[in-house]
Amino acid sequence: MSDDARIPDWPVEVRIHQLEGFYHVATHQGYARASAKIPYSITEPALHQQVRKLESALGGTRLLERAPGRLMVLTPAGRALYKFIAPFYEKVPGILRTISNNLGGTLVVASEPFYVADLCAPALAQMKETCPDVHFQLLELDRPQIIDVVASGRVDIGVTVQTGPVPDDLAFESIGELGLQLLLPANHPLASKKSPPKIEQLQDINLVVYPDGTEGREFTESTLRRAGIPMETAAEATSSAAMRSLVRAGVGAAFVPALIQKKSKRKKRTLKDGCISFDFTDMLREVVGLPHFGLFRRRVGTRKLIKDFCTAARDLLISE
């Protein structure tokens, strides 16, 4: 499609300031009242001129007419035009206040799927209460994609694990460490144990794992190898949520990341979907250390809205 095809025809003599003048006169039903109410200096004759030029540009179509009480009221053509432009001008003061307060109109967050339900969604919901007019976008991407879109400016914040050096043009704020949990189907022979199975009890376990060639698969293989646990693959899945679904269906067990909850000391939990979860964070800490996760953003041009999201995310983890 050519550029010309995307641009609608525009009456060449119509100017935006003429539409604005018409909007104010119609809203306040008079030139003198509009001149007094407009939040910048403009004379009554100037408003007269704007409306006359607008009517002339529209082929002499009358938009306003005089009524008793020195009021200016809309003609049928004026009502049609006013109905169309009024929503725009009514919203202008609000968006200008938002921008001048350094909040911005949109916040775009890119996250690995693992952090969406328990971190990103609650943080955005909390912000929505204090910033109801802000538009939020939440994208699910993998870690390399997140780094790219944050660096390019297409996304404001990236939520992901930190591995390797941080690019020079980005800042990273660690907000927590990742633990490790073993998920088992409720009918698995090891599910009845009261404490995490020992390494020797996991020698023949069939696992649902991340796909070959992904960072998650590489990390899982390295961790299990150092812990002395053979990796017998039952199935592959691209996210921890999909892995959990396969575990619930009885396809196999799975080692998946876990947000460390400081208040929770339980080593075994029955999850809402019926899966059994055993905490293997101590094993992870011993064999490879606990990975840090957090927030990536550009070093320059940090808006208040970005800072507010970072604060909300930190507060959620502290309150866990």
N, C-alpha and C positions, 0 to 999 in steps of 0.2 A: 504494500500500500504506500503510495507517495505521500509526502508531507502535505501537499495541497488537499488530498482527499481526507486528511484528518482534521483540517481546520475549517470550522463552519463559516458560512458567509456572515460578515459583520457589517452593518450599516456604517459607511465610512465616516459620517459626520457625528455619530454617537460617541460620547466620551464617558468614561467611568465616573468622573466627578459630576457629570450631569445627572446620571442615574442616582448618585448619592444625594445630590441636592433635591431631586424629586422625592426620594424616599423620606427625607426629613420633613419636607413641606407636607407630604401626605400624612405622615405619622402625627404631626403636631397641628394639622389642619389650618395652616396659615404660614405666610412668609415671615412675619414678625416673630411669631412664637418659635418657628424653626430656627431663626437667626439667634434667638436668645438661648435656645437649648443645645445647639450644636456645640460639641466640646472644643471647638477652635474658633478663631475669629473669622466671621464672614458676614457681610452686610446683607440687608434685606434686598437691595437692588441686585446684588450679585446672584442671589438665589432666584430672583425673577428671571434673570438672564439665562441661568443654567436651564431652568424649566422650559423657557421659550425656545432655546436652541435645541433641546431634546425633542420637543414637539415638532419643530421644523424638520429635524433630521428624520422624523418618522412620517414625513409627508404631510405635515400640518395637522396631525391627529391631536385632538384635545385630550389631555390627561387629567386636568383639574378644572373645576369650574366653581364660581362663587356661589355661596349659599347664604341664607339669612344669618345674621350674627357675625358678619365679616369672616365666615369660615370658608376654607377651600376644601372641596370634597372631590372624591374621585369620580371620573366618568367610567363607563363600562370598560373602555380601553385602559384607563388608568388603573382600575381594579385588577385587570389581568396582569399588567406589568408589575404592580405592587405586590401581588400575591407571589410572583416569581422571585423578585429580588429581596423582599423583606426578610426571609429566613437567613440569607447571607449577612445582611447588615446587622441583624439582631445578634448574630454570633460573633461578629468581629470584636467587640470590646472584651469578651471573655477570652478569646484566643490570644489577643494582644496582652492581656494581663498575665496569662499563663507563660507566654514567651518572655515578657519583661521580668517575670519572677524567676527566670532561668530554669523553668520546669520542662519546657519543650512539650510538644503535643503528642509525641509517640515514643514509647520505649520498646525496643526490640531486643529480646533475650534469646540467645541460642544455647541449648543445653544438650548434653548427652541424655538419652532417654532415662537413665537410672535416676537422675536428679529431679525429674519433672514432678512426680506426684508428691514427694515428701519435702521438697525444698522450693523449687521455682513457683509452682502453683500457689502454695500458701503465702509465699512472699509477695507475689503479685496481687493476691486477694487482699492482703493486709494493706498494700499501697492503694488499692482501688477505693478503700474506705476514706482515705485522706486526699486522694487525687481522682475524684470521680470522672473528671472530664478528660483524663489522659487515655489514649488508645494504646493497648498493650498487644504485642505480638510475641508469641512463644514458638520457637522453631526447634525441632529435634534433629540434631546432626551428630556426626561422629567427631572425635577430637581434632583431627587434622582440618576438617572443614570449619570447625569453630574458630580455630586460630586464624584461618584465612579470612573469614568474613568479618571478624573483629578488626583485624589489621587493615582491611580494605575500607572500613567505615560503614559497611552495609548493616552491621549489627552493633548495638551499644555495649552489650555485656555477653561474655561467654562463660558458661558454667561447665567445668570439666576438671579432670585430674591433671596434676602437674607432673610432666615427665620431661627431662632434659632442660636445656637452658631456655629462658624466656626471651623472645625476640626483643631487640632494642627498642622498638617503637611501642611495645605493650608493657603494661604493668600487671602483675599478678598478686592477688591478695589471698593467702591461704585462710580458709575459714573452718577447716576441719580435716580429720584423717579418716581414711577408709578402713573399715574392718573387713572380715571375711566370715561368711556363714555357709554352712553346708545344708542344703535343702534336700529333704527326703520325702517320698510319698508316704502317706499315713500308714500304708500296709507294708512298708519296707522292713526287713528283719531287724535293722538297726534303729528303727524309729521308736522302739519301746525302751531304749536305754535312757537313763536319767541324766547322764552326763555325756559330753561329746565322745564319739568313738575314738579309740586309740588308733595310731597309724597302722598297726598290724591288722586291724579289723577292716581297713579300707583297701586292702591289696587287690581285691577282686570286684571293686565297685564300678558299675557302669555309669558314665557321666554324660550329661548334656553340657556342651561347651560352646564357646564362641566359634565362629567360622575360621577356618585356616587362613592365615595371612593377616589377621586383625591384631590390633594391640592387645585386646582382651584375651585372645587365644595365646599370644606370646607370653603374657603375664601369667596366665593360668598354668601353662606348661612349665615355665621357669619355677614358679612357686611349688608346684607339686613335685617336680623333679628334685628340688632341694630338700623337700620334706620327706622324700622317699615314698611317694604315693604314685603308683603307675596310673597313666591316664588311658583308661579304656573308654572309647567314645561310643555312646549310645545314640546321640543325635547332635545336631548343631542348631544354634539359634542366634539371631543378631542382637538381641537385647536380653537383659536380665528378666524383664517382664515375660518375654516369650519363653525363656528357659524355665521360669517358675510355672508357666502353664503346662509345659511338657512334664515337669516333675509332678504336678498335681494329677496329670493324666496317667502317671505310672510308667512313663517312658524311661526314666532313669533318675539319678540324683544329680545335683549341680552345686558347684562352688560359685557363689555370686558375691559381689561386694555388698557391704552393709554400712550405713551411716552409724557411727559410734554414738550410742546414747549414754551419756555420762551417768544418768540416774539408774540405768538398768544394769544389774549385775547377774541376770539370769543367763545361764549357759544353754538352756533349752527353752524353746517357745513353740506353741501350737499356733500357727498363723490363721487368719480369718478364713482362708481358702482351704484349710485342712492340712496343708503341708507342715512338716516338722522342721524346725530350724535349730541347728546347733551352732554355737559361737566358736569359730576357729580363729578369732583375732589374735590370740596369744601365739598360735602357730605361725601366723603371717608375720607378726612382729619379730619373732625369733629367726625366721629363715630369710626374709628379704626386707623387713621394715615396713612400716605403714605408709602407704602413699598419701600425699596431701592433695586435696581438691580445693577448688576455690573459684575466684572470679577473675577473668581476663577483661581488660579494657584498654583503650588507647591512652597514652600518657598525656595527650593534649586535649583540651576542649571538654573536660569532664563536666557534664551538666549535673545540677542538683538532683534530678530524677535518678541518675545513675548512682549517685551516692546514697540516695534513699533506698534503692533496691539492695545495695550492699549491706546497709544497716539492717534492713528487714531480714535478709538471709542469715546474717550473724546472730541476730536475736532469736531466730527460730531454733538454731542449733544450741544456743545457750540454754534455752528453755526446755530442751528435750530431756 
